[in-house]
Amino acid sequence: MSTMRGAAAYGRGAGAYARVGVESAVMSASPHQLIVMLFDGAQSAIRAARIHMQAGNSLEKGKAITKALDIVNNGLMAALDIEKGGEIAERLGSLYDYIGRLLLAANLHSDQESLDQAEKLLDDIASAWREIGGTGGQG
């Protein structure tokens, strides 16, 4: 029994350490790096959704797609500054909206094609965003 308690305590400790690690990374990240982290999180959630979709695990697929949607809508979309970003920010907003609709369709219909299309669009935007960061641009 003490081994099980030890394992549970270790699990809680490891989880707390991971949360602190993520929080530390967020606290020390530049605005550009924060957006990269959002892209990474959305892409990771989509990959998880694909695995669950292929395995027929609807509940976990739904959770993963919901996480990706949350990142797109409440992270990437919310980070847009239409006033300063002008037409580019407006176009990104439209793209994020479309990605959100693709993710909803993927979830509702277990539609692999919609999931793939959402992932491809996010990959393209993320690649461009990373390239901007690599050239010294501000996020």
C-alpha positions in Angstrom: 0.0 0.0 0.0 2.8 2.4 0.8 4.2 1.8 -2.7 0.9 2.9 -4.2 0.9 6.1 -2.0 4.5 6.8 -3.0 3.6 6.4 -6.7 0.5 8.7 -6.3 2.7 11.3 -4.4 5.3 11.1 -7.2 2.6 11.5 -9.8 1.2 14.6 -8.1 4.7 16.0 -7.6 5.6 15.4 -11.3 2.4 17.0 -12.4 3.1 20.1 -10.2 6.7 20.2 -11.5 5.4 20.1 -15.1 2.9 22.9 -14.4 5.6 25.0 -12.9 7.8 24.3 -15.9 5.1 25.4 -18.3 4.3 28.5 -16.2 8.0 29.4 -16.1 8.2 29.1 -19.8 5.2 31.3 -20.3 6.4 33.9 -17.8 9.7 34.2 -19.5 8.5 34.1 -23.1 8.4 37.0 -25.5 5.0 37.8 -27.1 6.3 36.1 -30.3 7.3 33.0 -28.3 3.8 32.9 -26.6 2.2 32.7 -30.0 4.5 29.9 -31.1 3.5 28.1 -27.9 -0.1 28.5 -28.8 0.5 27.1 -32.3 2.4 24.2 -30.7 -0.4 23.5 -28.3 -3.1 23.5 -31.1 -1.0 21.3 -33.3 -0.4 18.8 -30.5 -4.1 18.7 -29.7 -5.0 18.1 -33.4 -2.5 15.2 -33.5 -4.1 13.7 -30.3 -7.5 14.1 -31.9 -6.4 12.3 -35.0 -5.1 9.3 -32.9 -8.4 9.2 -30.9 -10.5 9.5 -34.1 -8.6 6.6 -35.8 -9.0 4.5 -32.6 -12.8 5.3 -32.5 -12.5 7.0 -29.1 -15.1 9.7 -29.5 -14.8 11.1 -26.0 -11.1 11.7 -26.1 -11.3 12.9 -29.7 -13.8 15.5 -28.6 -11.7 16.7 -25.7 -8.6 17.1 -27.9 -10.6 19.0 -30.6 -12.2 21.2 -27.9 -8.7 22.0 -26.6 -7.5 22.9 -30.2 -10.6 25.1 -30.6 -10.0 26.8 -27.3 -6.4 27.6 -28.3 -7.5 28.9 -31.8 -10.4 31.0 -30.5 -9.2 32.1 -27.1 -5.5 32.2 -27.8 -4.6 32.9 -31.4 -7.8 34.8 -32.3 -7.7 36.8 -29.1 -4.1 37.8 -29.6 -4.9 39.5 -32.9 -4.7 43.3 -32.8 -6.9 44.5 -35.6 -6.1 48.1 -34.9 -2.3 47.7 -35.3 -2.4 44.6 -37.6 -4.8 46.0 -40.1 -5.6 43.9 -43.1 -3.2 41.1 -42.1 -4.8 40.7 -38.7 -8.3 40.7 -40.3 -7.2 38.0 -42.8 -5.7 35.9 -40.0 -9.0 36.3 -38.0 -10.9 35.0 -41.0 -8.5 32.1 -41.3 -8.8 31.3 -37.6 -12.6 31.4 -37.9 -12.4 29.0 -40.8 -10.0 26.7 -38.9 -12.5 26.7 -36.0 -15.3 25.6 -38.3 -13.2 22.8 -39.8 -12.4 21.6 -36.2 -16.1 21.7 -35.4 -16.9 19.7 -38.5 -14.1 17.2 -37.7 -15.6 16.7 -34.2 -19.2 16.5 -35.2 -18.7 14.1 -38.1 -15.4 12.4 -37.2 -14.2 14.0 -40.5 -10.5 13.2 -41.0 -10.4 15.5 -44.0 -11.5 18.5 -42.1 -9.1 17.7 -39.3 -6.3 17.4 -41.9 -7.2 20.7 -43.5 -7.3 22.5 -40.2 -3.9 21.1 -39.3 -2.4 22.1 -42.7 -3.6 25.7 -42.3 -2.3 26.0 -38.8 1.0 24.5 -39.9 1.3 27.0 -42.7 0.5 30.0 -40.4 2.8 28.7 -37.7 5.7 28.2 -40.2 5.3 31.8 -41.4 5.1 33.0 -37.8 8.3 31.1 -36.8 10.1 32.5 -39.9 9.1 36.1 -38.9 10.6 35.4 -35.4 13.8 34.1 -37.0 14.3 37.3 -38.9 14.1 39.5 -35.9 10.5 40.6 -36.4 8.3 41.4 -33.5 5.2 39.3 -32.7 
